[in-house]
Amino acid sequence: MTFQDIRFALESNGVEKEDREELLLFCKKNGKNFEKLDEILVEKGYEKIFTDEFFGWADLDERDDGSDFVEKMHHKHTWNE
């Protein structure tokens, strides 16, 4: 996730400009720690934004939606003589 993606997520969820800039500065100094960003957001009175539900791909191994990977086998025709 890029800094532009983080900015977009914050803007989309109604985080004020000053708070967005503070969170982006935090990311640039300390790295992208999404759990810590959520903690800061909650302290400022916002809802959590950077959760597994947001990303959707964070827990692919724990997901049980009934779909499995399928290997396609091409049929090779053999002639019987």
Protein Blocks (a to p, Z undefined) as FASTA:
>chain_A
ZZklmmmmmmmnopafklmmmmmmmmmmnopafklmmmmmmmnopacfbbfklnopmmmm
lpcghpacdddddddddddZZ
